[in-house]
Structure formats: structure tokens, C-alpha cells
Amino acid sequence: MARTKRRVARRSTSQRYPVTKYRSRQIKGEQSRLPGGTIIALGAAFGMVALCVLGFALLVTVGRGSSVASASGGPVSHVPAGYGSLNHAKGQCGNAGQVACPTEPGWFAVPSASPASIAAAIAGSPDYAAMQGHYGYVALDTPALVHAYDAHTGYDYYDDDHWVVSVRNAAGLRCGIFDFVYDRARGRMRFSSYGVITPQDVHTRQAFPYISPATAITQLQHQRGLTLLPGTQPELIFFPIDPSFPYLTSPVHNWRGGGNSAMNPMWHIIGSDGHDYFVGADLNVHVATDLPVAKGQP
């Protein structure tokens, strides 16, 4: 998905005033005529002035950096450090180079949590209508609920569940995928992001999620010799990724299992032994300690 989809989700310069060669020679000449104590006193005075200038420049730089972070909509002080490169709301605002997100970012009510009600609410939402002419989708597949796993960030993107749904064009091919944050407690949703699916993508003929629960259970049986715990069902999950994994397939911190966003979830299965197992994009069966979930959450 990463290579075929694209999300629809300053430095301060210090001025230097060079001292001319003439001025340098003049200062040296004056210093040569001054007694040693006077030279030391002058040197100390110049040092104090330089420290004051540097301190003022540092305060200006820090103040400017804070205003830039606030204006860009990124996390400033509400979220502890260490939640990774995805630690911001996705979509048409709040990201680098975009306008700041509004205080109440487009929530709309949903009557119930059934897939049919969710689909109707999405189809009637302003964001769905606003982008339809540009991206050419005409119909929705069945929305899938993706649960937030082990997230306590203070940001609704990570702490709330999501509804994700692929969309089809007039030819019946998938041309995109929507992600909506779902506030279950208040019965509402908001647009999070839209991913474009190109005609060359294998997912043009496949609805989200791209790995079925039956496939995940089969992998659990083959790799661990376990079945699904009776009375439970597989659930799609995602989590805030560890900042050590900014590039999911880097040679140092290699992770191909997914789970880093609601559009790239994993299946959470409780095995017949009562333990938690996870199956994602690599089709390997992982345990909870394998997941690169951000550490230090409250």
C-alpha cells in the first residue's frame, strides 16, 4: 500500500557582522599599548557582551520554533515525547506545510455502530462529497472497524477506534480508501485521511481489509498449532509506533507486520491457549512483545 497510495492527510538565521581588517589591526594596536590588567578587564567585558548576545539569540530562536510548532498543528506540549513520526492527525490540515486544524475538526453524528449506518454516515459527510469529484469514486465497500491497541496518548487519532472503508469508481475498481476517527462514547466520527489507490495496485480488485480473518486464523494454526479461542472473534488493531521505527523496513529496525496505522492494521486473535497473537501484512504470527508499540505511555 505504501508505494501505491499517497495521503490527502525554518530555520532561524543569525546575522553576522564581520570586523574589517583595518578595525582588527586598530584593536591589536590599542591592546599593545594597554597594561596587562586593562587588557584582561577588556577581554572579560567583551566575553560578557558575547554571552548576552548569544543568550538573546537563543531565546529568539526557541520562541520562534515554538510558534512554528503551534501554527503547524503538531503536538507542542500535550503528548510526551516518543510516539513516533505518525504522532499527528492525518488529513488535509495539521501536517507540515498545511494549515492548522480547527479546534473542533468536523465531527458528525452516527446513529449506530453497524457497518450499514457507518456507510450511510460516511456517504453523507462533507469530506466524502468534497473529494468525490476529484477522485472519481461512486460507491463504498463495507466499512471495517479498527481498534486502537494499547494507546494512551491524549490524541483521538491514536486513542479512538477508526472506521476504514475502500471506495470504487464507475468501473467497479477500488480507487481509494477512507479513514475516519470514531468517537464511540459520543457517537460521532471525523475524517482522518484518504489514500489513493492507483490502477496498478493489486488492491484495485480487493476490498479493505486486504487480509481476511480466515487467513489470519489459518496462519495461527500453521505457525503455532493453535485455533481461535471459543467465544472470541479476530479484531483489527493499530497502535502508535515506536519512534525507533520511523522507516518500517529500515535495515536496523525492520518491521513488516503493519499495525502502524488504521489503514495498515493487524488482526488480533486470542488463541486457544488464551494468549494474544497478531497477524499483519507479512502474514507472520507475532506476540505482543514483538509489536513496536511506543514505550513510555501513561
Backbone hydrogen bonds, N-H to C=O, Kabsch-Sander energy under -0.5 kcal/mol:
donor,donor_aa,acceptor,acceptor_aa,energy
4,T,1,M,-1.0
5,K,1,M,-1.4
8,V,194,Y,-1.5
12,S,10,R,-0.6
14,S,12,S,-0.5
24,S,20,T,-2.3
25,R,21,K,-2.5
26,Q,22,Y,-2.2
27,I,23,R,-2.3
28,K,24,S,-2.2
29,G,25,R,-2.3
30,E,26,Q,-2.2
31,Q,27,I,-2.5
32,S,28,K,-1.9
33,R,29,G,-0.8
33,R,30,E,-0.6
34,L,30,E,-0.6
34,L,31,Q,-0.8
39,I,35,P,-2.0
40,I,36,G,-2.2
41,A,37,G,-2.2
42,L,38,T,-2.7
43,G,39,I,-2.5
44,A,40,I,-2.4
45,A,41,A,-2.2
46,F,42,L,-2.8
47,G,43,G,-2.2
48,M,44,A,-2.2
49,V,45,A,-2.2
50,A,46,F,-2.4
51,L,47,G,-2.3
52,C,48,M,-2.2
53,V,49,V,-2.3
54,L,50,A,-2.6
55,G,51,L,-2.6
56,F,52,C,-2.3
57,A,53,V,-2.3
58,L,54,L,-2.2
59,L,55,G,-2.1
60,V,56,F,-2.2
61,T,57,A,-2.3
62,V,58,L,-2.7
63,G,59,L,-2.4
64,R,60,V,-2.3
65,G,61,T,-2.4
66,S,62,V,-2.1
67,S,63,G,-1.7
68,V,64,R,-1.9
69,A,65,G,-2.2
70,S,66,S,-2.1
71,A,67,S,-2.4
72,S,68,V,-2.0
73,G,69,A,-0.5
73,G,70,S,-0.9
74,G,69,A,-1.1
87,N,84,G,-1.5
88,H,86,L,-2.4
94,G,99,V,-3.3
98,Q,95,N,-2.4
106,G,104,E,-2.1
108,F,189,M,-2.7
110,V,187,G,-2.2
118,I,114,S,-2.5
119,A,115,P,-2.5
120,A,116,A,-2.0
121,A,117,S,-2.2
122,I,118,I,-2.5
123,A,119,A,-2.6
124,G,120,A,-1.3
125,S,122,I,-1.7
129,A,125,S,-1.8
130,A,126,P,-2.6
131,M,127,D,-1.6
132,Q,128,Y,-0.9
133,G,129,A,-0.6
135,Y,131,M,-2.3
136,G,132,Q,-2.1
138,V,168,R,-3.5
139,A,168,R,-1.5
141,D,166,S,-2.6
144,A,164,V,-2.9
146,V,162,H,-3.3
147,H,236,L,-3.2
149,Y,238,F,-2.7
150,D,148,A,-0.6
158,Y,155,Y,-0.9
159,D,155,Y,-2.5
160,D,156,D,-2.0
161,D,182,Y,-0.8
162,H,146,V,-2.8
163,W,180,F,-2.6
164,V,144,A,-2.6
164,V,162,H,-0.5
165,V,178,F,-1.9
167,V,176,G,-2.6
168,R,139,A,-2.6
169,N,173,L,-2.7
172,G,169,N,-2.0
174,R,204,T,-3.3
175,C,167,V,-2.0
176,G,167,V,-1.1
177,I,195,G,-2.0
178,F,165,V,-3.3
179,D,193,S,-2.3
180,F,163,W,-2.6
181,V,190,R,-2.2
182,Y,161,D,-3.3
183,D,181,V,-0.6
183,D,188,R,-2.5
184,R,182,Y,-1.2
187,G,183,D,-0.8
187,G,184,R,-0.7
188,R,183,D,-1.8
189,M,108,F,-2.6
190,R,181,V,-1.8
192,S,179,D,-2.6
193,S,179,D,-1.7
195,G,177,I,-2.9
196,V,6,R,-1.2
197,I,175,C,-1.9
198,T,4,T,-0.8
198,T,196,V,-0.6
201,D,198,T,-1.7
204,T,201,D,-1.6
205,R,202,V,-0.9
206,Q,203,H,-1.6
216,A,212,S,-1.9
217,I,213,P,-2.3
218,T,214,A,-2.2
219,Q,215,T,-2.1
220,L,216,A,-1.8
221,Q,217,I,-2.0
222,H,218,T,-2.5
223,Q,219,Q,-2.7
224,R,220,L,-2.0
225,G,220,L,-0.5
225,G,221,Q,-1.1
226,L,220,L,-1.3
229,L,270,I,-2.8
232,T,229,L,-1.7
235,E,268,H,-2.1
236,L,145,L,-0.6
237,I,266,M,-2.7
238,F,147,H,-1.9
239,F,259,G,-2.7
241,I,239,F,-0.5
242,D,292,P,-3.2
245,F,242,D,-2.2
248,L,246,P,-0.6
250,S,247,Y,-2.0
250,S,253,H,-0.7
254,N,252,V,-0.6
255,W,248,L,-3.5
255,W,253,H,-0.5
259,G,264,N,-3.6
261,S,264,N,-0.6
264,N,261,S,-1.1
266,M,237,I,-2.2
267,W,279,V,-3.7
268,H,235,E,-3.7
268,H,266,M,-0.5
269,I,267,W,-0.6
269,I,277,Y,-3.3
271,G,269,I,-0.7
271,G,275,H,-2.7
272,S,227,T,-1.9
274,G,271,G,-2.5
277,Y,269,I,-2.9
278,F,286,H,-2.5
279,V,267,W,-2.2
280,G,284,N,-0.7
281,A,257,G,-1.2
283,L,280,G,-2.0
286,H,278,F,-3.2
286,H,284,N,-0.6
290,D,287,V,-1.8
291,L,287,V,-0.7
291,L,288,A,-1.0
293,V,291,L,-2.0
294,A,240,P,-2.9
